[in-house]
Amino acid sequence: MTDEILPFGLNIFARGAAEYSDYYPEKTGEGPRIVLYVYLANQKMPTPFIIDTGSPWCVLDPAEFEKIADQADSIYDTSLNIRGESYDGRLYRLFICLTAVIGESLEVDATVFVPELPAGDDWFHPNFIGLKGFLNRIRFAVDPESNLFFFGSSEE
């Protein structure tokens, strides 16, 4: 990787950059967000997630989780307050891949909260990438002018 790829010597800090969207799909009335499309546990199609440094873990729609459940390791039951409402659920470990449009992609061993819903209920919140169990395991920066999310391994 050269300085021409990542300006100002950022290749020391970041190994890659992903484009992000300002809006979560199918959600109206919400202001701009940092929405990354990431790959869960080797899925073929990316899944949208809002970056949320106030969330302790990643939060994943239970219907999305069912698609990759066999590739996740169960940790323990817990509860989480999401937008003012408490949800019971379970924490899992699974790999989430940040796909680079510049530089190198990065696979993160993430901790993900999956809420348990009563039969017949649908999940109506977006997916979130949280601080503990994901963002604290990488280095990251955001360039809002170019809609780029820069990232690198925290182990380098």
C-alpha positions as CSV (number, residue, x, y, z in Angstrom):
1,M,0.0,0.0,0.0
2,T,1.4,3.4,-0.9
3,D,0.7,7.0,0.2
4,E,-1.1,7.6,-3.1
5,I,-3.8,5.1,-2.0
6,L,-4.4,6.5,1.4
7,P,-3.4,10.2,1.6
8,F,-1.1,11.8,4.2
9,G,0.5,8.6,5.3
10,L,-2.7,7.1,6.7
11,N,-1.5,3.7,5.6
12,I,0.2,3.7,9.0
13,F,-3.1,4.0,10.7
14,A,-5.6,2.5,8.2
15,R,-5.2,-0.5,5.9
16,G,-8.4,0.1,4.1
17,A,-11.4,2.3,3.5
18,A,-15.1,1.4,2.8
19,E,-17.7,3.7,1.3
20,Y,-20.6,4.4,3.5
21,S,-24.2,5.6,2.9
22,D,-25.8,8.5,4.8
23,Y,-29.2,6.7,5.1
24,Y,-30.3,3.3,6.3
25,P,-32.4,1.5,3.6
26,E,-36.2,1.5,4.1
27,K,-36.0,3.9,7.0
28,T,-37.6,7.3,6.5
29,G,-37.6,10.3,8.7
30,E,-34.2,9.6,10.3
31,G,-31.3,12.0,9.7
32,P,-28.0,11.1,8.2
33,R,-26.1,8.2,9.6
34,I,-22.9,6.3,8.9
35,V,-24.3,3.1,7.3
36,L,-21.8,0.4,6.3
37,Y,-22.6,-2.6,4.2
38,V,-20.7,-5.5,5.7
39,Y,-20.5,-9.2,5.1
40,L,-21.6,-11.5,8.0
41,A,-19.9,-14.9,8.3
42,N,-19.1,-15.4,4.6
43,Q,-22.5,-14.3,3.3
44,K,-22.8,-13.5,-0.4
45,M,-24.8,-10.3,0.1
46,P,-23.8,-7.4,2.4
47,T,-26.0,-6.4,5.3
48,P,-26.5,-2.7,6.3
49,F,-25.3,-1.6,9.8
50,I,-25.4,1.9,11.4
51,I,-22.2,2.8,13.2
52,D,-23.2,3.5,16.8
53,T,-20.4,4.3,19.3
54,G,-23.1,4.4,22.1
55,S,-24.1,0.8,21.6
56,P,-22.1,-1.7,23.7
57,W,-22.4,-4.4,21.1
58,C,-23.4,-4.9,17.5
59,V,-27.2,-5.5,17.3
60,L,-28.5,-7.8,14.6
61,D,-32.0,-8.4,13.3
62,P,-33.0,-11.9,14.4
63,A,-34.2,-12.8,10.9
64,E,-30.8,-11.8,9.5
65,F,-29.1,-13.9,12.2
66,E,-31.0,-17.0,11.3
67,K,-29.2,-17.0,7.9
68,I,-25.8,-17.3,9.5
69,A,-26.6,-18.9,12.9
70,D,-24.7,-22.1,12.2
71,Q,-21.5,-19.9,11.8
72,A,-21.9,-18.1,15.1
73,D,-20.6,-19.1,18.6
74,S,-23.0,-18.6,21.4
75,I,-21.6,-16.7,24.4
76,Y,-24.4,-16.0,27.0
77,D,-27.9,-14.6,27.6
78,T,-28.2,-11.0,28.5
79,S,-30.5,-8.0,28.0
80,L,-29.9,-4.7,26.2
81,N,-31.6,-1.3,26.2
82,I,-32.2,-0.3,22.5
83,R,-33.7,3.1,21.9
84,G,-35.3,3.2,25.4
85,E,-36.7,-0.3,25.3
86,S,-35.2,-3.3,27.1
87,Y,-34.8,-6.6,25.1
88,D,-33.7,-10.0,26.3
89,G,-31.4,-11.9,23.9
90,R,-28.2,-13.6,23.4
91,L,-24.6,-12.6,22.6
92,Y,-22.8,-14.4,19.8
93,R,-19.3,-14.3,18.3
94,L,-19.1,-14.2,14.5
95,F,-16.9,-12.7,11.8
96,I,-17.9,-9.5,10.2
97,C,-15.9,-8.3,7.1
98,L,-15.4,-4.7,6.3
99,T,-14.9,-4.7,2.5
100,A,-12.4,-2.1,1.3
101,V,-12.9,0.0,-1.9
102,I,-9.4,1.3,-1.2
103,G,-6.7,-0.9,0.4
104,E,-7.3,-4.1,2.2
105,S,-10.5,-5.5,3.6
106,L,-10.6,-6.5,7.3
107,E,-12.4,-9.4,9.1
108,V,-13.3,-8.7,12.7
109,D,-14.2,-11.3,15.3
110,A,-17.3,-9.4,16.6
111,T,-19.6,-9.7,19.5
112,V,-23.2,-9.5,18.4
113,F,-26.4,-9.1,20.4
114,V,-29.5,-10.9,18.9
115,P,-32.8,-10.1,20.6
116,E,-35.3,-12.8,21.3
117,L,-38.7,-11.8,20.0
118,P,-42.1,-13.3,20.9
119,A,-43.6,-15.5,18.2
120,G,-45.1,-13.4,15.4
121,D,-43.2,-10.2,16.3
122,D,-41.0,-8.5,13.8
123,W,-37.8,-6.6,14.5
124,F,-38.2,-2.9,13.5
125,H,-34.9,-1.5,14.5
126,P,-31.9,-1.2,12.2
127,N,-28.7,-3.2,12.7
128,F,-26.0,-1.5,14.6
129,I,-22.2,-1.8,14.8
130,G,-21.3,-1.1,18.4
131,L,-18.3,0.0,20.4
132,K,-17.6,-3.0,22.6
133,G,-16.9,-6.1,20.7
134,F,-16.3,-4.4,17.3
135,L,-15.2,-0.8,17.1
136,N,-12.9,-1.3,20.1
137,R,-11.1,-4.1,18.2
138,I,-10.1,-1.9,15.3
139,R,-8.8,1.6,14.5
140,F,-11.2,3.8,12.6
141,A,-11.8,7.2,11.2
142,V,-14.6,8.8,9.1
143,D,-14.2,11.3,6.3
144,P,-17.7,12.8,5.8
145,E,-16.6,14.8,2.7
146,S,-15.9,11.6,0.8
147,N,-18.2,9.2,2.7
148,L,-15.2,6.9,3.5
149,F,-14.9,4.9,6.7
150,F,-11.1,4.2,7.2
151,F,-10.1,1.1,9.2
152,G,-7.2,-0.9,10.4
153,S,-6.4,-3.7,12.8
154,S,-5.8,-2.6,16.3
155,E,-3.1,-5.3,16.6
156,E,-0.7,-3.6,14.1
